[in-house]
């Protein structure tokens, strides 16, 4: 079974413009479909809304940055398309289960109780699974094959 071409195009658009503010109107104008159709189709195919996906993808990238650098949280937020530290912290806590500040302390000190670690690990694994799923989804797109016309003089 092939992936839906429109959803693949939307996923690629999100990949390209992840660090900017993506609005449904942008998708509507770029893909020439009604916003409600786009949102309904995306949720049907991916299992979450477009904006849930965008936020999870930004948090996925933020976690990679927090794990590999020692930058300020505001810099991590801005680098990953969040326009305020408050919103970044709110989404991070919603998706991971702890604030980015707590997460950074855990990464630096490696001290946490097993219950909290289990929750954090599960949430990170779920985000990784989502990103892997969407990458496979995009790869499963039916390729556009344009028919080749033969010239009659070569028969």
Helices and strands as residue ranges (DSSP letters): H 5-17, H 24-31, H 35-46, H 50-68, H 73-79, H 85-96, H 100-109, H 114-139, G 152-154
